[in-house]
Amino acid sequence: MRSTKLLVGLVAGVLLLVLLSNYAPAQDPAAVNAKTVSVKLDNDRVRVLESVLGPGEREQLHSHPANVLYVIKGGKIRNHTADGKATEADLKPGQVFYRDPITHWAENIGTTTVHVVIGEFKKSR
């Protein structure tokens, strides 16, 4: 009887850890994607990131506050949001997008390297 309770408790604990790992908060894009994302400027008002994603490369889940994205070199991207939805975009050089806060990861599904600059807004004083 005692070993059964111990086993049930152990299984419940493992299931809880698995469930919680699926809801872990996303991390800083520059930290979790250090090979593809670099910080170019970081002050009390804005942080500017540069992201270069080669064909077939994928990012790890991360979050951005409200931001503006500028496309330097375009290509085909698939974005995956934290809720499991996926959207595709064909980015063109010179495009500029405003994005509300987002938790996502992206993959380059095209044949060209995608190069973007992201300006993340910080709360004003």
N, C-alpha and C positions, 0 to 999 in steps of 0.2 A: 504494500500500500504506500509506504513512504517513498520507495523508488519510483512508483507511478507518479506521485505528486511532484517529485524532483524532475522527472522526465517532462511532464506537462509544463512545469515552470520554465525549464530550459528551452523547450520548443517555443513557448509564448515569448520568451525573451529574444530569441533569434528572430522570430517573426516581427517583433516590435522594431528591432534594429534594422531589418530589411525595409520595413515601411518608412521608418524615419530617414533612412538613407535616400529614399526617393524624393523626400521633401526637403533635403538639405538646401540651404540658401546658395544661390549661385555666387560665384566669386568674381574678383577683379579680373577683367579680360587680359590685362597685361601680366598678371601673375599666373593665370592658368593657361595662357597661350603665349608664353614667353618667346617661342620660336617664330611666331607670326605677328605679334603685336608689341609695339614699343611706345613708351611715353616720350613725347617730344616737348611738352610743356605741362607744368602742374603748378598752379598757384591757387589763391583763395577764391577765384571766380570761375576758372575754367581748367579743364584738363584736355590736352590734345593728344590723341593716339594715332599712330600710323600702323596700318594693317596690310600685310602682303600675304596673300593666300594663293599658292600654286595649284595647278590642276590636280584634282583628286584630294587635296588637303582638307582636313576638317578641324574645326575648333572644338574646345571643350565648352560646356555650359557656363555662361557668365551673364552679368547684368550691366546695363548702362542706365544712367539717369537720362533725362531729356537731353537730346543731342542733335547735332547737325552732321551729316555724312557727306563728304565730297569725294567723287570718284575721279581718280587720276588715271588708272587703267581699268577698263571694264572687263566684263565677262559674265558668265552664267553662274548664279549663286542660288542655293536652296537654303532658306532659313527655317530652323526648327524652334518653335517656342516651347516654353516650359510645360504648357498644357498638351503638348504632343502634336500640335498643328504644324504643317509645313507649307511654305509658299516659295515659289520660284521667281527670280527676277533676272532680267538681262540688263546689267548695268552698262551704261555708256560713259565714256570720258567726258568730264565737265558737268555731269548731273550733280545736283545738290538736293538732299532730302532732309526734312525735319522729322525726327522720330521721338515719340513719347517714350518714357522709361520702358525698358524692355529687358526681359530675361530670355536668352536664346543661345543657340549655337548655329554656326553656318558651315556649309561645305561648298567647295568650288566644284561644280558639276560640268564645267566647261573645259576648253582646251587652252585657255590663256590664263596668265597670272593676273589676279585681281588685286589692285592697289588702291586703298582708300585712306582718307584722313577723317578722323572722327573728333569733333569738338563736343565734349561733355560739359553741360552747364552745372554749376554748383549753386546752391542757394545763396542769394545775396545777403549781405550783412544786415 
